[in-house]
């Protein structure tokens, strides 16, 4: 018997196409996929070298995601929490 897989997408309040979360639910588990920035080869190489030598900037390597306060997003998050409970 095939498992039912349901996908949802939550897009950041800033509406950037780079800021989204893909939610994949099957009957047992929930997976959250965060979009990673698509840097050029040299930018990734520089970031990798800094990571290897533990060279950190003052803020770290972070990106932000602003959850929209609309009903649809709130309902999606409630369903995730209900399934985890």
GIKASUL-V68897 format. One record per backbone hydrogen bond with DSSP energy under -1.0 kcal/mol. CO is the residue of the C=O (numbers start at 1). NH is the residue of the N-H. If there is no record, write none. Layout:
CO;NH  CO;NH
This chain:
6;25  8;23  10;21  12;15  16;19  19;12  20;35  21;10  22;33  23;8  24;31  25;6  29;26  31;24  33;22  37;39  40;44  41;45  42;46  43;47  44;48  45;49  46;50  47;51  48;52  49;53  50;55  51;54  60;62  66;13  70;74  71;75  72;76  73;77  74;78  75;79  76;80  77;81  78;82  79;83  80;84  81;85
